[in-house]
Amino acid sequence: MDFNASLRRAIKTGDVLLGQNKTEQCIQEGKAQLVVVAENCPAKFKETIKGNENIFVYTFEGSSVQLGKACGKPFMVSALAVINPGESDILSLKRA
């Protein structure tokens, strides 16, 4: 699976929220199926989401700048939540 292609497809065809605040809110509402965090995401935020056992957290091997580029955005993205993958196979990360 090509993570970047799957992520872009999920953003285009599904429902993906970008940013720590929206991701945290999505987790609290129980909507997130998958959470992706950049390697340089603040440790405090990582601890907050790892405390929730119902959420699968994938650590992106790159910075928030690189994750933003992978999303096709011209800004940093340190965390994102996948609510609906759309036509993407990104949720296969949960089985890997």
C-alpha positions, 0 to 999 in steps of 0.5 A: 500500500502506498500511504501517501496515495491512500491518504490523498484518496481518503481526503478526496473521497472520504471524510478526514479532519486535519489538525490536533484540535479537530482530531482530538474532538473527533476522538472524543465524539467517537468518530475517528476510525484511524488517527495519523500523527507526524513524528514531530507531533507534540508528545503531550498530544500523543500521550492524550490520544494514546490513552484512548484504547479504542483508537488505532494510531499510526505514526507517519514517518516524517515531519508535520511539513511532510505530512502536510505535503502528503495530504496535498496541503501547503501547510503543516499537519501534525495530526489527522483523523480518518472518519470515513476512508471513502474509496481509500484502502488506508484503514488496512493500516489497522491490520498491518 
